Amino acid sequence: MGSGQLAQIRQSREINTLKALHCNHNEKGYIQLILVTIILFFCIYLGMMFGVPYYKYSAFRSDVKGLARISLGETDKTRAQIFERAAELRLPLGEDDILVTRNGQTVRVRTSWEHTVDILGFYQKTLQFNIDVEE
């Protein structure tokens, strides 16, 4: 590459940089920046509102599978351990809402709950979570 080509590339980059800076220095550029920022924060908000309940469901289901797998046949003890984990995750479950049954060598755990997501008071969505694990 010759020095003429390098100078031309630098000039082209400088022009593109100035155009990008100029876009944000007019009224339309500020409005676009504000709208994009609002949309970005709203998407993060929605992700948190819906993501946290699903994360808790996934973590609780994993823990229930593990507890059912290592259960030694004591259904009351297993139920108490599962209830303790639900309380740690702040799930709306009572100890009576958790059904633990033993059939031969397998342990079956069933429970369910609902969680209502409220989006800024304008929209409510009720999420239903069911766990039916047999180990």
LUMDO-456716 format. One record per residue (C-alpha): x, y, z. Coordinates in steps of 0.05 Angstrom, whole numbers, padded with zeros to 5 digits. Layout:
REM residues N
(site (X, Y, Z)),
...
***
This chain:
REM residues 135
(site (00000, 00000, 00000)),
(site (00024, 00068, -00017)),
(site (00023, 00128, 00028)),
(site (-00032, 00158, -00015)),
(site (-00078, 00099, -00001)),
(site (-00064, 00102, 00074)),
(site (-00080, 00176, 00075)),
(site (-00145, 00162, 00037)),
(site (-00164, 00107, 00087)),
(site (-00150, 00153, 00146)),
(site (-00190, 00209, 00116)),
(site (-00248, 00161, 00103)),
(site (-00246, 00138, 00176)),
(site (-00244, 00209, 00201)),
(site (-00304, 00227, 00159)),
(site (-00344, 00167, 00184)),
(site (-00325, 00185, 00256)),
(site (-00348, 00256, 00246)),
(site (-00413, 00234, 00215)),
(site (-00426, 00188, 00275)),
(site (-00411, 00244, 00324)),
(site (-00454, 00293, 00284)),
(site (-00513, 00246, 00287)),
(site (-00514, 00249, 00363)),
(site (-00506, 00325, 00366)),
(site (-00572, 00342, 00334)),
(site (-00642, 00337, 00364)),
(site (-00659, 00274, 00325)),
(site (-00596, 00239, 00349)),
(site (-00612, 00254, 00423)),
(site (-00683, 00228, 00415)),
(site (-00659, 00164, 00382)),
(site (-00608, 00155, 00438)),
(site (-00660, 00165, 00492)),
(site (-00710, 00117, 00458)),
(site (-00657, 00063, 00448)),
(site (-00637, 00071, 00521)),
(site (-00709, 00066, 00546)),
(site (-00722, 00004, 00503)),
(site (-00657, -00028, 00528)),
(site (-00675, -00016, 00601)),
(site (-00747, -00041, 00589)),
(site (-00720, -00105, 00558)),
(site (-00674, -00115, 00618)),
(site (-00733, -00103, 00665)),
(site (-00775, -00154, 00628)),
(site (-00718, -00204, 00629)),
(site (-00712, -00196, 00705)),
(site (-00787, -00200, 00717)),
(site (-00795, -00265, 00676)),
(site (-00725, -00293, 00685)),
(site (-00723, -00296, 00761)),
(site (-00785, -00341, 00769)),
(site (-00759, -00388, 00715)),
(site (-00690, -00390, 00746)),
(site (-00722, -00408, 00814)),
(site (-00763, -00462, 00780)),
(site (-00702, -00491, 00746)),
(site (-00660, -00490, 00810)),
(site (-00716, -00520, 00852)),
(site (-00729, -00575, 00801)),
(site (-00656, -00593, 00800)),
(site (-00654, -00595, 00876)),
(site (-00717, -00638, 00879)),
(site (-00686, -00688, 00830)),
(site (-00623, -00692, 00872)),
(site (-00662, -00701, 00937)),
(site (-00707, -00753, 00907)),
(site (-00647, -00791, 00880)),
(site (-00612, -00794, 00948)),
(site (-00676, -00806, 00988)),
(site (-00670, -00867, 01033)),
(site (-00744, -00882, 01035)),
(site (-00761, -00832, 01090)),
(site (-00815, -00792, 01054)),
(site (-00826, -00744, 01113)),
(site (-00752, -00727, 01116)),
(site (-00749, -00718, 01041)),
(site (-00811, -00673, 01043)),
(site (-00779, -00631, 01098)),
(site (-00715, -00623, 01059)),
(site (-00753, -00603, 00996)),
(site (-00795, -00554, 01036)),
(site (-00732, -00524, 01066)),
(site (-00703, -00513, 00997)),
(site (-00768, -00481, 00973)),
(site (-00766, -00433, 01032)),
(site (-00694, -00415, 01015)),
(site (-00717, -00397, 00944)),
(site (-00778, -00360, 00973)),
(site (-00827, -00403, 00934)),
(site (-00900, -00399, 00955)),
(site (-00903, -00471, 00978)),
(site (-00927, -00502, 01042)),
(site (-00902, -00568, 01067)),
(site (-00972, -00597, 01052)),
(site (-00964, -00575, 00979)),
(site (-00907, -00624, 00968)),
(site (-00928, -00695, 00955)),
(site (-00873, -00748, 00964)),
(site (-00890, -00821, 00951)),
(site (-00848, -00883, 00949)),
(site (-00863, -00942, 00903)),
(site (-00812, -00997, 00910)),
(site (-00744, -00968, 00892)),
(site (-00770, -00903, 00862)),
(site (-00789, -00838, 00897)),
(site (-00839, -00791, 00864)),
(site (-00844, -00718, 00882)),
(site (-00901, -00674, 00858)),
(site (-00915, -00601, 00871)),
(site (-00940, -00539, 00836)),
(site (-00947, -00465, 00847)),
(site (-00964, -00400, 00811)),
(site (-00927, -00335, 00805)),
(site (-00959, -00271, 00779)),
(site (-00913, -00223, 00741)),
(site (-00937, -00151, 00743)),
(site (-00909, -00106, 00688)),
(site (-00913, -00035, 00714)),
(site (-00986, -00045, 00735)),
(site (-01009, -00049, 00662)),
(site (-01002, -00123, 00648)),
(site (-01006, -00184, 00693)),
(site (-00985, -00253, 00672)),
(site (-00994, -00314, 00717)),
(site (-00940, -00366, 00708)),
(site (-00955, -00437, 00729)),
(site (-00899, -00483, 00751)),
(site (-00907, -00558, 00759)),
(site (-00856, -00608, 00783)),
(site (-00867, -00682, 00776)),
(site (-00802, -00720, 00787)),
(site (-00792, -00794, 00793)),
(site (-00723, -00820, 00812)),
***
